[in-house]
Structures are given as C-alpha cells and as structure tokens.
Amino acid sequence: MSAPHDRPTAAELVEAVRELLEHDVLDLTEGRVRFHVRVAMNVLRMVERELAEGPAMAAAHARRLEQVGFTSDAELAAAIRAGALDPRYDEVKAVIYGSVVDKLRVANPEYLEPEDRG
C-alpha cells in the first residue's frame, strides 16, 4: 500500500473482483459470456501475482542483468545479436531462463516445472 491510499489496496480490490466473478458470476453464465468471464478471472489472477511478486522480480531481473554486465534487456539483446556473448553462453542462458521463469510465474505458473513455481 502506498500513501496517500488507504485500504482496500489495489491487490485487495483485484482479488475482490476476481472472487465475485469466480463465485457469483461464472455459474450464472454460459457460452461466450462464460468464456469471457473465465478470461477476466485469469487476467485478474495475473494482476494479483504481478502486484504480489513484481517488485521482487524486477529487482532479481536487474541483478541478473548486472551479473552479465548490462543494465537493460535492450543492451543484452544487442550484445547477443552481435555475438559478443557467445563465449558466455551458459551464463547468458541462466539470465534469460530466470527472466522467463519469472514471466511465467506471473502469466501462468502451471506451465512451469514444480521446482520453478516458487
């Protein structure tokens, strides 16, 4: 929660809307509308995970980039395209893997192996 905002927090509001859809709306819908309610619920779950884990993931991402000597994804991508990091393949692979895992933890943790779900 950040000043000057009080409760409910953004995370609490998102959770409340998702729970409304999940517990009160979903069973009352069918067909196309039901599909869209499920999509909305999934989007809200993603937002919940990003609100909860986003700051820590951003810090971890910055640390991973720093480990290979970069401050942005664009710099890293340019170095990869130029072949400058070919001798450091395993190191770069670990950085990229960590970023992909974090993205999937937000987007859909079910796509991850159990040991990567966090």
Beta strands, then each sheet from edge to edge (+ up, - down):
end
